[in-house]
Amino acid sequence: MESGDRGYKRALKRQDFEVFRATARAPSLRRAIAAAIDLSVVAIPASLFYQITGSYFSAAIPLIYFLFRDYLFRSRSLGKLLTGLIVIDYATLSPITLRQCFIRNSIYAFFCPIIVVAGAAFSSAVAFLLPIGLLIGLASTIRVLSVIGYSEEDGTTIPDSWAETQVLTPGEVKSIIDFKNQVAGISE
């Protein structure tokens, strides 16, 4: 009976791990603030560059940054670094690959230069106000992250599902790994 009892406990732990894993997510407010920081990092300089030169080359700055931003600081963009978030491979819990970074950021790399150049064409004030507008939107009932398909249920966006990634805090990643190791120790 004892081996069956251990098997039951093991199954219970596995089920608890799956529930635990499924509920881990980065706080949506932190994700939105990180996005606003990342947008500010490129929007303001790119719009100033456009205002000074009149060159649409200013769109290359956000394009390059947004394509590779989560690879810059070991699975973190500048915004994620400042807000304490990290992008991980969903299955392995390891830092993302360059391929995953490219896949998950391709949608941002496509739209951000359009926003920056359009904003700069109107006036540099738009580029300065855009990140501030995002932060104001955070305080409102409008979910800024819903624009990119953010799901409150699992804490992922459409690009996260494409690249099989997830944004978490380092503490959550550590907790998942510790719990996974604990479950593995029980099953031995």
N, C-alpha and C positions, 0 to 999 in steps of 0.2 A: 504493500500500500504506500510505503514511503516513496518509492520511485515514481508512482503515479502522482503523488502529492507534489514532488519536485517538478514533474512535467507540467502540472497545473500552474504552479507558481511561475515557471519559465514562460508559459503561454501568456499568463497574466502580465508579466513584465514586458513581453514583446508587444502585447496589445497596448499597454501603457506607453511604451516607447513610440509606437506609431501615432498615438493620440498626442503625445508630447511633441513629436516631430512636426505633426500637422498644424499645431497651434503656434509654433514659433514664427515670429514675424517682427520686422522692424517697426517701431512706432511710425505711423503715417505722417505725423507732424514733423518728425525728424527727417523723413525721406523728402518731404516737400521743402523743408528749409535747405537741405542739401542740394536739391534741384535749383532753388533760387540762388544759392551761392554759386553753383556751377554756371548758371546762366549769366550772373553778374560778372563773373571772372572773364567771360568772353564778350558779352554784349557791350559792356561799357568801352573797353579798348577798341573793339571792332567798329563800333559806331563812331568813336572819335577819329579813328583812322579813315573811315569813309568820309566824314565831314571835312577832314583836312585834305585828302587826296582825291576824293570823288571816285575812287577805284572800287570796283566790286570785288577785288582781291581780298577785301576785308572779310568776306564770307569764308575764306579759307581758314582763318583763325578758328572760328567756332567749329567748322567742319572737322578739322584735325583734332581739336581738343575733345569734342563730343564722341568721335569714333573710338578714341583710345583712353578716355578719361579714367575709366575704372581699372586700367592697367598701370597707371602712373605710380601709385603709392601702394603696390601689392594688394590689388583688388579693391582699391579705393580711389575715388575722385577726390579733388580738393574739398568739395562740399561734404562728401561722406567722411573724409578724414576729420574735418572740423566738427561734425555732428556725431562722431563715434559709431559709424556704420561700416559694414564690409559686405562685399558681394562674394558669394561662394557658389561653388558647383553644388547643385542640390543633392546629387547622389553621393558624392565623395566627401562633402564638407570641406574641401580644399579650396585654395584660391582659384579664381577663374583663369582659364587659358586665354591667350590672345584671340583665338577664334571665337570663344564665347563673348569676350569683350566686344569684338567687332559686331557680332550678331545682335547682342542686346542693345548696343548703342547706335545701330544703323538708322533706326527711326528718328532718334534725336539728332543725329548728324545731318539727316535730310531736312528736318524742319527748322532747326535752330538758325542756320545761315539765312533762311528765308525770312524768319522773324527779325533777325538782326539787320539785314539789308533793308527790309521794308520799313523797319523802325527808324533806321538811320536816314533813309530817303525822306521820311516825314520830317524828322528832326532828331537831334541827339537827345532831346528831352524824353522821347518815347523810350529809347534804349535805357535811360537812367530810371524811368518810371516802371518799366516792365518788371524787374525783380521786386520792386516795392509793391507793385500790383499783385504779384504772386503771394507775397507775404500777407497782404491785406486779404487776399482770397483765402488764405489759410484760416484766418480768424472768422471768416464767414461760413455759412452753411454749405457753400459750394466746395466740393472736394476737388482740389486742383489736380490730384493724382488720377482722378477718374478720366481725365483727358487721354491718358496712356493706358487705360484699361485696368486701373488698380482695383484689386478685389479685397475688400475688407475680410472676407472669409479666410483666405489663405495668405494674404499679405504680398501677393505677387502682381506684376504687371504683365501685359501681353508680351513685351520684349523678354521678360524673365522666363515666360513659358517657352518662347522660341529658343532661347539659349540654355534652358534648363539650369537657371541660376536662381538664387534667392538673396535678398538683402536682409541681413540680421545685424545685431550688435555682437561684438566679440564675446561678450559674456554669454549670449544665447548659444553661440557656436560651441563654446567650451562646455556649457551645460549639456548640449546634445551629444557631444563626443563622450563626456563623462558617463552619461546615462547609457549610451550605446555600449561602452566598455563594461559597464556594470551588468547589462543584459547579457553580453557575451560571456562574462565571468560566471554567471548563473547557469548558462546553458552548457558549460563544460563539465 
